[in-house]
Amino acid sequence: MRNTWLILKREYLQRVRTRSFLVLTLLLPGIMTALMVLPAKMATMGQKAQHIVLVTSNPQFGEKVRQQLLAAPVAEEEDEGSDRAGKRKPEDQDIIDVDANPTDSERAALRDKVSTRQIDAFLWLTDDAIAARDVTWNGRETADFRERSWLSESVGHIIQQRELSTKGLTDAQADELLKPVKVETVRIEGGRETKGSGTGRLLEIVVMVMLLYMAVLFYGISVMRSVLEEKTSRIIEVLLSSASSTELMAGKLLGVGAVGLTQILVWAIMAGVIAFPSLALQPDLGELQISPGVMAAFGLFFLLGYLLYSTMYATIGAITTTEQEGQQLQFLIIIPLVLSVFMLMPVIRTPDSAAVVWLSMVPFFAPILMYARIVVETPPLWQIALSLLLMIATVSGLVVLCARIYRIGVLIYGKRATLPEILKWLKYAKA
Amino acid sequence: MNFAQATAAPTSSSVISSNREDTVQLNNVRKCYDEFVAVADLNLSIKAGGIYGLLGPNGAGKTSTIRMIMGIIVPDAGQITVFGEPLIRAHMDRFGYLPEERGLYRKMKVLEHLVFLGQLKGLSGAEATKRAKSWCDRFDLTAWTDKKVGELSKGMQQKVQFIGAILHDPRLIIMDEPFTGLDPANAVVLKDVLLEMAKSGKTILLSTHRMDQVERLCQSICLINHGRAVLEGDLNQIKARYGRQNVQIKYDGDAGFLQETRLVQSFNDYGNYVEVQLAPGADSQELLRLASAKARLDKFELMEPSLEEIFIAVVGKTNA
């Protein structure tokens, strides 16, 4: 126990004190933020105020469309991701003119104005075009899908309103009739109701997948490298004369694991501090209420998954002699991870089908699949317990196996072991 | 197998009874890797206190033997007894080990590294620090304690590793080729430390193929070849049994006396002098008369056989 602790402490301190750890810990959130913010920024930058001309045969209709377009600038989707619209400042307001002269000469004149940048675009909205339900946007840049749906919804709304008013409805009545329907989802879990959209649930799963991937890729490799380093530097022999190989492996796994957790914790705190003010202003995220049960499951499945995959890396480190060889064998670890992601959709759709139940028990898939099931629809407790037990058993088994191979690693140099050789070593390493 | 039979110590075929005085005892220990027999029914007993030399050509099974004593590999058959008890993990804390394959964490600082090794052997952090500092002082490493191991020269790293092996004041110290890579000055410091420890009652197992070191340092030896002990026991007794059969001659002039096969079995010309092995039953005085008649003699000395000769003779015989 003491030895495991000493080894854990060494692994942890040696890594945390390096400059690269500091740089990665501080820089990565910056890079991530930049990666997330920049595209959004670029999108809004392209979205500066536009000068649009509506060409229509009926000035009254044109004015209504103008009002509608100004009232709802660029279509807003009802759910997440639409924080750009509505935030526009008054000076960013689009300028929209109505032109009641739908002639070919006017069309040519407008074209020139677009090319000479006097206006940004014009919308050909004559009665003919409306009758054909086919209006044309003429601009320097083709309208993106958001602009197109904005235009189509706004124009459509006014057309429907006009049609309805000819049937004797007032504009207010027509508006009432045309109000979109919003669907809200409420999940009942153990008698308690949680508000949450499917996207919110998906996000909880995606965060797990992302974190597990990152932790496994960054720190799994780190475990592998550390096992290899001890073999190549031959310090392994000195260590084995002081501690058992199981103590060494356990200490190493927990030590490197703790480094990863430290980094994630630092990031979580940074993210919390940076994001809290904007989160508080963001009513959408209220839907992301995470129940304590899911939080606990997240913690447990993340830790065990991380440990399991790191142990697999350690085993690869034990049977190889160079990092290149180790990286060639990495697919053994990546495949179960990728498979879990592939199976995610069926699992979310039918979380209690027999196939899903048993697949989510497989220790290599459980961190993602069983967790996904818990998020979507709490499975029976025995299934969760069984999957946790299976994972713990697999981790312990792998640690013992890996420790044995590691011990025999003293005897070999130079080349990667074949499977029969590994089996033979396990025989030498008995007791 | 003349030498083995001639020694007082039990030979490889006999079973050694348990003896309280022994620090380490191997009874019919065997280790095979597939077809290859690394150690075959090896028996040896290392008495408490003093320096015991484990000798043998490359691939004789020295490292395998040491690794089995260190519990790194497990024997296929036979028993290993230490301090009068069957070997268990807990004994390791009283062992100090300098493996032939040196290895340290290159990115760790010297003092930190030593403290880590000491703690693994059960020392408290404070005690390990105190001892590490005092040993570094003795080995002239004080200026380097805050440097990373990787920045040290190979010789210095070796000193660090040696300190790491003895920091916890072990009862049994196993050194695999401890002098390789050390300059003469540091080799002297190391030798002094080893002799000091031996005098204070520690048992040191010195594995090497450097005969001169064994000859100077060890009280007892075991010569192994092909995984078997071919010669084991007290060094002086072994030499005495071998007899004064060698003569060192420094001469000037006719070397014809060397061809006298009646007296000279073989000779080895070292340039400045020749070493002559007398034929069985030959009288050294007769050779002296013969040589002085033809050549001018600067030196004529009857010698103990060097361990090297014993080694070559024994290994040659068992190989044949």
Interface residues (C-beta under 8 A of the other chain):
Chain A: R2 N3 L6 I7 R10 Q14 E229 E230 S233 R234 I235 I236 E237 V238 L239 L240 S241 S242 A243 S244 R407 V410 L411 K424 Y428 A429 K430 A431
Chain B: Y33 D34 R67 M70 G71 I72 I73 V74 R89 M92 D93 F95 Y97 P99 E101 R102 G103 L104 Y105 R106 K107 M108 F116 L117 Q119 L120 K121 G122 Q161 G164 A165
